[in-house]
Amino acid sequence: MKWIKYQIHTTTKYANIIGDILCSMDINGYEITDHVPLTEKEEKQMYTDIPADMGFDDGTSILTFYTEAPGNSDTAFFSTGSSLRDGRMGDSVIPVPGEIIGKIQSRIIEMQEFIPVPVPEINYSIEDDSEWKDKWKENFKPFRIADNIIIKPTWEEIPAGAGENDIILEIDPGSAFGTGTHETTKLCLLSLKDYITPGTEILDAGCGSGILAISALLCGAKSAFCLDIDPAAVCAAIENARINNISEDRIKVFKANILEDGDIITQNHNGLFDIAVANILADVIVLLASHIGRYIKDNGLFISSGILAEKAGEVEEALLNNNFKVISKNTLGEWVSFIALKPGK
């Protein structure tokens, strides 16, 4: 599919003001690129294992947004790197690039009556996503996430070092979050696999592409019940279960927020779960600690990950305040996971 990429060249001082102007025109899906360095705290809070390379702050900013190119169906504005529609420019058909640029510059000139915003240079180019949308796949290779579990992208061959007793998990994350390469996933999986039995029923709150749930099923768990707020994750988890020959009666996947849509669990699953897992973020796990226990059996486990070391104390306190007993705390790099027991009555 072809897109029109627009770039507005301005300064860091006026970038947010121009962003507000774009929003007033229903151009909500834009990205601001600059060289303002992150603080050490901000960089640690980034949920990525790729270090930020901010360079030298030269005071410049670029705002980027996209529209579909003529000939594509249902023209609309899109966020950089996203397949989610962000909004329309009113209710009419999107105008040609020259008209869009003219309207943006006219709004900025109108704003100059109140704020001295310089009229920026705006350029555009035609982009073909077939040239870059799958580029990331070149760096996603098979890897061993545990002593006997190998994660293999669907487009790669089984690695030569795989043994006959290895479990091969094939994964295609699509546009969903989760390739298994992040430390938090490894922490969660290593904790999870030690407690799996043939009768284990698992609740995965925030399943992403389904790596944890599918790994558990391949390791012999009885069933997995998965939730995610991202519809792309739901589709990816279902497809990845199919790729790994997981029968439909062993896995269920729903688009839902467990903090708000708990009824989906009680309406679609009989009884409670042996293990609940959540590889999300510390702030969400703090909130989840007061909800998750109602879905776990007495003497069942809550395994949580996605927790920066500096946030571990908050998570542990939330677990203890909600009657969990922390039986294990594990660390990998800057990340922490907890295994917490729900005591029997």
Buried (B, 14 or more C-beta within 10 A) or exposed (E): EEBBBBBBEBBBEBBEBBBEBBBEBBBBBBBBEBBEEEEEEEEEBEEEEEEEEEEEEEEEBBBBBBBBBEEEEEBBBBBBEEEEBBBBBEEEEBBEBEEBBEBBBEBBEEBEEEEEBEEBEBEBEEBEEEEEEEEEBEEBEBBEBBEEBBBBBEEEEEBEEBEEEBBBBBBBBBBBBBBBBBBBBBBBBBBBBEBBEEEBBBBBBBBBBBBBBBBBBBBEBBBBBBBBBBEBBBBBBBBBBEBBEBEEEBBBBBBBBBBEEBEBBEEEBEEBBBBBBBBBBBEBBBEBBBBBBEBBBEEBBBBBBBBBBEBBEBBBEBBEEBEBEBEEBBEBEEBBBBBBBBEEE
